[in-house]
Amino acid sequence: MNFELMVWGGTLLTLFGILGILYSILFVVRARRQNPEQDIVVQNTLKSAVLFNLSALFLSFMGLVLVLLGIFFK
């Protein structure tokens, strides 16, 4: 098995995960700026952003695991 490909694939997954986390942060900041006085709207937006944020964090974690496995078995 080509472990170099595993390392680069893991790096790509980690990059997508980090970009997803950054997008999630921007999504929440934008929602707070648009509705500063409406707590219910901001709370609903935060609830919808939590799932996306956790998914991006998991994707980043799995990418790092692939990188570590690729380096370990190389």
C-alpha positions, 0 to 999 in steps of 0.5 A: 500500500502506498502510505504516501498517498495516505498521508496526503489524503489525510492532509487533504481531509484535515484541511477540509475540516479546518476550512469547515470549522472556519466557515462555522465560526464565520457563520455564527459571527454573521448571525450575531451581527445580523440579529444582535437583539433577537436571542431566539434567532441567534440560539436557533442559528447556533444550534444549527451550526453545532452539527456542522462544527462537530462534523468538521471537527471529526473530519479534521480528526480523521484526517490527522489519524490518517496522517499519523497512520501513514507516517507510522507504517511508512 
